[in-house]
Amino acid sequence: MTSRRTFTKAAALTALSYQRIPGANERVRLGFIGVGNRGTSLVRATKEYADQQIAAVCDIRRDFMENAAQIAGTSPELFNDYRDVIAKPDIDAVVIASPDHWHALMLIDACNAGKDVYIEKPLSLTIYEGRRMVETAMRTKRVVQVGIQRRSAQYCREAAEFVRSGEIGHVTVARATRIANEYPHGIGSTPDADPPPGIDWDLYLGPAPAAPYNENRFSYKFRWFHDYSGGQITDNGVHYLDLIQWGLGQDAPLSVTAIGGKYAIQDNRQTVDTMEALWLFPGATLLTFSDFSCNAAPVTATKPFLAEWRGTKGTVYVYGDGWEAIPERQASMPAPGGIPLPGHRERRQEFRDSYEPAMEARQAEGRADTRFHIRNFLDCIKSRETPNCDIETAHRSTTTANLANIALKTRQHLNWDRMNERFTNSDDANRYLHYEYRAPWKLG
């Protein structure tokens, strides 16, 4: 279902959009769809650029829209329904920060209407949705930037390139973690109730299964419900998995397994509070992701990291504000004949020479990733170049996370066919590649 009016003029709108591609000195007119927590942050990051205008904001909550409009300072039009924003011929591009279960419909409708799109991660709720989104963006020749913003951070790019260069040898293990302590009551156990006045709960649910209104299913807390989100592995984990795949030079695993559950937290969430996922990548590399929601102790004794690659010659850590390479000091077994291993001091200095220059500049940049990502999007709207986090790349990283959720549901070790995007050893797992949308919603 592409709209209440079924966008019968989609082709004409696309042609008009090509005529409206802004020049280098023209302002890009933007419509923001979903202006809660993350959407408001994107408004703040966007408003500083003089070559754009926030012309419309959309949300089912009036207070969210009014707050975003005040922050924007451009007197944007306010809309409850995203289809009204997309139908406006004077909107060049949309910024989508809705709950995850809406991403596919909104992006596909926007691309078919000739709009360029900035869409928050994760790209999609299901793997099938993600592929359809890629196909639509390619067919309509739309610029799509996905909000995995570390793709626009120079320090992350440097770290990934350093790993791919082979300086740390064969990477046998990479890992990432998300830690927090939500024990004992987490998001709580609010009872079902009537939706607050002014909230169109049916529209909020959209393609998701019918469910009574519950405060915990709404706004930010939707991330703890699989009807609307993949949980923490797709919320935070996609950032780290994308970064690790970038460093490995890989975009899909060969197999996946996962285990976990709701072990300690007493609330009404659908997602697990503790889990471990494990993937095998080509080239004999294991990748692990851990979600620990019941203990916030650091996973290392030094500085918490976002991602780690362990190679035969050294280890690379990426932090929130920079990266570090540490060479191996010695092999765990002595060299033949008791001969000392050569070159450690020289190799350590080479590693330091590789990452220490301009580290302070990288740290400052790390705090500005979203602004750089928005800047890149605006530039690509005008140049028609591929943005830093293109839709195919984001689909592959989101798929890695979704694979783990499917392995968790099936309790199976699953083999993945990257080309056909199907499991080769489990029909049961293939059932989770998508779900049946609630009528009347359909992918366009």
N, C-alpha and C positions, 0 to 999 in steps of 0.2 A: 504494500500500500504506500505509494509514493506521496500522496497528499489527499486532503479532502476533495480536491479538485482534480486529482490524478495527473497533474502536470502535463496536460495535453500539448502544451507549447514548449516542451523541454528542448527540442531541437532549435527552435527559434531563440530561446534564452541562451543556449550555448553559443550560437552565432553572435548574438549581441554581446556576450561576455568577451569573445575574442576581439571585438571592436573596442571594448573598454579596457583592455590590458593597459595598465598605467605605464606611462613613460618614466624616465629616470627622475624627473622633477615633479611628478604628479603624486597626489595623495591617494593611498589605497583606502577604500571605504570598507570597513570591517563590521561584521555582525557577530556578536558573542552569544553562543548558545550554551547555557549552563553557567551561572555566575555565582556558585556557592564558594566554598573554600578555595579550590584550585582555580576556578574561573576568575575569581576576584584577583588572585595573584597574577594571572595572565594579563588582566586589565592594567594592573599597576606596571607590569614589565613593558607593556606595549605603549602606554600613554606618553612616554618620554620621547618617542620618535616623531619628528615633525612631518614625515612623509606619509602619515596614516591618519585616519579619522575613525573613531569608534562611533559608528552611525546607528547601531541597533544593539540592544541587549535582550535576551530571551531567557525566561525561567518560569516555572510554575509557581514560584514564590515571589510575590510582589515586593517584599522587603529586600530580597536579594537583588532584584532588578534596580530598585531605587538606590541601594547602596553602591552598586556597580556604576550606575549612571552618575552619581555624585563623584566617585573616584575618577571616572573618565573625564568629567568636566566638559563634555561636548554636547550635552542635551540630546542623547541618543533616543530614538524611538524605543518603546517598550512593547514586548510581545510575549504572550503566554505559550504560543505554539511555534515550534521551530520552522514549520513549513511556511509560515507567513514571512519569516526572515529570508528564507531561501528563495521565495517567489519574488522578492523585490529586485527589479532589474538594475538598480543603482548600487547594489551591494557587490563588491568585487570578490570578497573572500569571507569565509566564516571561520571562527575559532570555536571548536567544540570541546567542552569540558563537562559533559553530561555523565551520568552513571554509565558503566561499561556496557550494559545490555542495550543501550541506545546507539552506540558508536556506529555499528554497521549501517543501520537504516539512515542515520543522519548524514554520514559521509556519502553513501551511495546516492541519496537524494540530492545532496549538494553538488556532487560532481555532475550528475545528470542535468542539473540546472545551470551548469557552466560556472560554478564557483570554485576557486581554489580553497584549500582546506588546511588549517592547522588543527590537529586532533590530539588530544591527550592520550598518553599511554594508560593501560595497554591498548593496542590497536583494536582488539576485538574480544568478545566473550568466548567465541568458539573458533576453531581452526577453519571450518568451512566459511564462516563469515569473513575471516581475514582474507582468504583467497578471492572471494567475490569482491571484496573491497579493492584489492590489488587490480583485478581485471577491469573494474569500472574506472579506476583512476587512469589506467593505461589507455583504455579505449577513448575516454573523454579528453585525454591529454591535459589533465589537471595537475597543478603543483600541489603536492601533499607533503606537509612536514608533520612528523609524528613526534610527540613531546617527550622523547628520550633525550633530554637536553644535554647530557654529557657528550653527545656527538658533536656539540659545538664548543666543547671545552678543549683548549689546546693541550693542557696537561694530560687529559685522558687520551687524546690522539697520540701524544708522544709515548705514553706508556704502552699503548697497543702496538705501535710501530716498533718499539724496542723489543717487545716479546716476539713479534713476527720476524724480526731480524735474525733471530737465532742466538742472540747474545747470552741467553740463559740456558741454551741447549734444548734438549727434547723436553717439552712440558708434559709430564706424566699426570699431574693433578692440578686442577684449578678449583677454587672454591669461593663462595660468598655466603653471607649470613644476614639475617634480619633478626635483631634481638630487641626485646621489650619485656616489661613485667606488668601484665594486666591482671595478675592474680590478686584477690580471689574472685572478684565479681565482674571483671571485664567491662562489657558495654551494658551490663545489667539485664534484667528480664522484664521489660515493660510489657504490659498486657495489650492485646488487640483493642482497638477503639475506633470510633468514628474519626475520619480525617478532619483536621482543623478547617475552619471556614476559609474558603478561597483556594483550597488545595484540590486540584483535579487528580484524585488518586488513580483513576482509571488511565488517565494520560501518562502519569508517572510510570505505571506498570508497563504500558505499551505492549511489546511482544512477550514480556515475561509471564509466567504462570499467574493466574488469578490468586490473590491473597488478600486477607483483610489488612486494613491499615495498621501498622505498628511503627511506633516512633523509631525503633532500631533498624527498620528497613528503609528509612528515609534519610535524606541528606548524607552527611559524611559516613554514617554507620552502615550504609549499604554494602560497604566493602567486606563485611563479615557474613554476607549471605550469597550463596552460590547462584541464586536466581538472578543476581545483578552483577556479580563480580567473581573473579577467580581467586579472591583472597589475597593474602600478602605476597604470595609468589608471583602474582601478576601485577600487584600494586607497586610494591618496592622491588621485588625480585627481578622484574623485567629490566630495570636499569642495570643491575649487576650482571645478569645473564647476557645482555647485549654487549656490555663492556668486555666480558670474558670472551665471547665469540669473536668480537672484533680483534682481540689480541691473538686468538688462535688462528684467525683467518678461516673460520668455519661458520656455517650458518645453519647446520642441522645435525643432531646426534644420530647415531646408529640405533641406540636402544635406551630405555629408561626404566627405572623402577623407583618406588617411593613407599614410605611407611610413615604413619603418624596417626594422630587422633586428637580428640578433645579429652585431655587427660586430667586437667586440674581446675580449669576456670568454670565458674558456675554462672552462666548467662544463656541467652537464647540464640546465640550465633549458630550458623550452619557450618562455618569453617573450622578447621582444626586449630588447636593452640600449640601444638608441637609436631614438627614433621622434618624428615630428611628426604631429599630427592637426589638421585644419582643417575647421571647420563654417561654413556660411552660415546666418544667422538672419533671420527676418522683420524688416523695417525696415532692411535693408542694413547688417548688422553681421557682421564676421568674428570668429570665436573660434578661438584656437589653443591647443593644449596640447603641451608638449614634455616628453619623458621622457629625461633624459640620465643614464645610469648609469656612464659612463666618465670623467667629469670633474666635479668638485664646485665649480668656480669659480662665484661668484655671477653671476646673470644680469643684475645691475645693478651699477654702481660704488658704489652707496650701500648701502641696507638691503635684504636679501632680502625679497620680497613673496610673498604667497599668491595674490593676484589683482590684475589691473590692467584698468581701463576707460579707453580713450583717446577723449575727445570732442573736438568742434571748438572748445570753449571751455576745456577743461582735462582733467586726468587724475586719477583716484582710484586709490590703492594701498591694499590691505588687508594688514597685517602680522600676525604671530602674536599681537600684543598691542595693536593699535590700527589706525587708518586715517588717511590723509592725502589732502587734495585740493590739487592744484597747478594754478593757472590758466595758460593759454597766455600767453606774454609778448608775442608778436607773430605776425602772419601771415607766411608765408614770402615772400609777394609784397607790395610796398608798396601802400598805398591809392591810389586814383586821384588824379592831380595831386600826388603826393608828400605828401599830408596825413597827419600822424601818426595812428596808430590811437588812438582815444580810450578812456578808462576803464580802462586796465590796472591802475593802482594801486588804484583804487576796487574793481575786481573782485577783486584779490588779497586786499584786506582783507576783503571779503565772504566769500571762501572760508575765510579763517582764522577768522572769526567763526563759521563754520558747523561747524568740526570741533575747534577748540582747547578749548572749555569741557569740563571734566571728563575730559580725556584720561587723566590718571593713574588715574582710577576705571575707565576702559575697559581700561587695560592690566592692572590687577589682575584684572578680570573675565575677560580673555582667557585667563588661566591656570586658570580654573575652569569652562570650558565644559561638560565632562562632568558635573560635579556639578549644574550648573543644568539640564542636559538630563534627568538622572535625576529631579530635583525636579519638573520639568514633567510627566514621565510619571506619577509618583505622584499629583500633583494631578489629572491628567486621568482617572486610574482612578476617582477619587472623584466628580469633577464630570461625567464623560462628555463633556467638551469635546474639541475637536480639538487634538492636541498640536502642538508647534512644528514638528516635521518629520513631517507626516502621510504616509501610505503612498503616496498618488497623487503628491505632490511628489517623494518619494524615487524612485519608479519612473521618473518623467520624467528626473530627473538621472542615474540609473543607466543609463537607455536611451541618453542622449547619449554616455556612455563606451562602452557596448557597441557602438554604431554605429561608433565609430572602430575598434574591434577587428575588426569585420566588414569594414570598408573596407581594413584592413591585410591581412587574409587574402585578399581577392578582388583587391586592387590595382586597384580601380575607384573612380570618382567616382560616388557613390550618391545618388539622390534619395529623400527620405523622406516618406511619407504619415503625418502625425501621427495622424489620426483612425483609420485602419485599421491602423496600426502595421505597415506593410509597405513594402518598397522598390518603387518604380514602374518602375524601369529595369533590374532584374536579378533573374531567377529564381534565379541562382546565389547571390546574397547572401541571398535569403529562406530558403535552406536553413540558414543559420546563426542563424536566430531562435530555434532550440531544438535539442536533440539527443535521441536515443532513450535513455531511462533503461535502465540495466542491470536485468534481471529479478531479483527480483519487484517492484521499486520503481515506483510510479505516483503521480502527483499526485492527491490526494483531491478 
